């Protein structure tokens, strides 16, 4: 196979010197593979196989678990700290949890690459995360339907709750007003003042795909927010 663009989503030790890795690839989506020898001290592959670093990879194997053969670096890893790092870890964990193995998602890959560029800049993170989440929902046929369950249009004067079963909106409190939902339906996810409703909506739409097990990265983000509220002791 030809080398394929990829990003590392997750890595954990495997046997003495290898690692089990989860990759997001351009043409094959999420790929699970064994990276042999990358845990050896001084391994050149070890230094290349880093989160948020663009890679080109090849692999072999017919089953679900592949074996990496080629791993080339195609740029430096994004230097992330604090909230930017936690947002990146959230994106990686989300894709690892939700994407089926070897399910092609070229648009998700493109939005992930754009997110990687946005993460170091606080002003661009939220919008880039929402675009990635939306592309993921669209790929999995789980995009919110901006109507009531019976297909009726949303009333801008009413408030609505997202119904995961129908992927539509039912009137009720607490909720999001119909005017805001209409703006989101028009694609204005990055508009000022819509960051909160957009985050609440993607979280609700992703919840059925994630199941009951909480995201570790989300807990870390909540801890960071609590420390900021409380300030230094």
Buried (B, 14 or more C-beta within 10 A) or exposed (E): EEBBBBBBBBBEEBEEBBBBBBBBBBBBBBBBBBBBBBBEEEBEBBEBBBBBBBBBBBBEBEEEEBBBBEBEBEEEBBEBEEBBBBBBBBBBBBBBBBBEEBEBBEBBBBBBBBBBEBBBEEEBBBBBBBBBBBBBBEBBEBBBBBBBEEEEEBBEEBBBEBBBEBBBBEEEEEBBBBEBBBBBBEEBBBBEEBBEBBBBBBEBBBEEBBEEEEBEBBEBBEEBEEEEEEEEE
